[in-house]
Amino acid sequence: MISQSHDNDIEEKSVDTATGEAAPADISETRVKSVFSEIATQYEKFNHVSSFGRDRVWLDRLVELAPVDSKTRMLDVAGGTGEVTFRMCAEKAPESILLTDYTPAMLEVAKKRIDRGDAKGTPVLTKVVDAQDMALADDSFDVVTMAYGIRNMPKRMQALKEILRVLRPGGTAVILEFSTPKNPIVRFFYHGYLRWGIPAWGQHFTGHRDDFVYLAKSIRAFPDQEHFCEMLRTAGFTNVEYHNVTFGVAALYRAQKPVTE
Ligand SMILES: C[S@@+](CC[C@H](N)C(=O)[O-])C[C@H]1O[C@@H](n2cnc3c(N)ncnc32)[C@H](O)[C@@H]1O
């Protein structure tokens, strides 16, 4: 097992998402809004090319793991341009999806996709929401998804508790996040790619190299699979499990809100 420093006290407060060290939340919140406002229109293209197409495979796995059918009220947290939302619409046609994000520029791209018909008949509403403090009712969703969102949030425990709060008892959260490959050789090449490859692709697609230096740093600083499962349990989730994809470069987490809290 890869050892990473666990500091439950820090996790209950806030971290600098670039380093994982304790820091006031506004440092990360201001930076994340600026990063995603700058790259919003090129975000999907960058993701696809820089992951060598693996993003689609990981997304399909998320959709497969999510217990969604035609009666599901779904919330997509940090949903950005709507990659998870629109794939879910195409594959499982839920009753409705509330697509939320902190950065209006990302949701603007999603709204254009709704206009283009990407929701395929599923009612999709968009709303600017801070995942760490959601103005949404308790127990109001059957399934909550979040892809590559939690890593960018300084108050992670608070965000997980918010997801738990808005899920109905017995509801399911499915979270996709970059992670830590166990194999040291894979890890060595992956961390090299994060350090040099990701900023180079970012410069190519958006001209904002520094934004991608941040994104790569935030991936290296994010807790490994076991540690994040522990955070989900601490937040109050039950039946927590994870599934590695592509040698653990990313992982999918599935967890439930207890039927009785
Ligand atoms: C890497 S993007 C992922 C977007 C989308 N889920 C996807 O799979 O493509 C991360 C998103 O997290 C959003 N985000 C960061 N902090 C947030 C917060 N506190 N509340 C809600 N969204 C947040 C950013 O605005 C950005 O759109």
The ligand as a MOL file (V3000), in Angstrom:
LIG
                    3D

  0  0  0     0  0            999 V3000
M  V30 BEGIN CTAB
M  V30 COUNTS 27 29 0 0 0
M  V30 BEGIN ATOM
M  V30 1 C -12.2120 18.7270 -14.1730 0
M  V30 2 S -13.7690 19.5170 -14.2160 0 CHG=1
M  V30 3 C -14.8880 18.1440 -14.3350 0
M  V30 4 C -16.1610 18.4570 -15.0590 0
M  V30 5 C -17.0620 17.2640 -15.3480 0
M  V30 6 N -17.5040 16.6170 -14.1510 0
M  V30 7 C -16.4200 16.2730 -16.2860 0
M  V30 8 O -16.4240 15.0840 -15.9760 0
M  V30 9 O -15.9350 16.6760 -17.3320 0 CHG=-1
M  V30 10 C -13.9420 20.0250 -12.5500 0
M  V30 11 C -15.1490 20.8780 -12.3060 0
M  V30 12 O -15.3030 21.0430 -10.9000 0
M  V30 13 C -15.8980 22.3070 -10.7040 0
M  V30 14 N -15.7480 22.6950 -9.3060 0
M  V30 15 C -14.6280 22.9620 -8.6380 0
M  V30 16 N -14.8990 23.3140 -7.3750 0
M  V30 17 C -16.2400 23.2330 -7.2310 0
M  V30 18 C -17.1450 23.4580 -6.1560 0
M  V30 19 N -16.7250 23.8470 -4.9510 0
M  V30 20 N -18.4600 23.2720 -6.3730 0
M  V30 21 C -18.9070 22.8690 -7.5880 0
M  V30 22 N -18.1040 22.6560 -8.6440 0
M  V30 23 C -16.7850 22.8280 -8.4740 0
M  V30 24 C -15.1350 23.2020 -11.6790 0
M  V30 25 O -15.8010 24.3980 -11.9260 0
M  V30 26 C -15.0560 22.2730 -12.8920 0
M  V30 27 O -16.1220 22.4850 -13.7720 0
M  V30 END ATOM
M  V30 BEGIN BOND
M  V30 1 1 1 2
M  V30 2 1 2 3
M  V30 3 1 2 10
M  V30 4 1 3 4
M  V30 5 1 4 5
M  V30 6 1 5 6
M  V30 7 1 5 7
M  V30 8 2 7 8
M  V30 9 1 7 9
M  V30 10 1 10 11
M  V30 11 1 11 12
M  V30 12 1 11 26
M  V30 13 1 12 13
M  V30 14 1 13 14
M  V30 15 1 13 24
M  V30 16 1 14 15
M  V30 17 1 14 23
M  V30 18 2 15 16
M  V30 19 1 16 17
M  V30 20 1 17 18
M  V30 21 2 17 23
M  V30 22 1 18 19
M  V30 23 2 18 20
M  V30 24 1 20 21
M  V30 25 2 21 22
M  V30 26 1 22 23
M  V30 27 1 24 25
M  V30 28 1 24 26
M  V30 29 1 26 27
M  V30 END BOND
M  V30 END CTAB
M  END
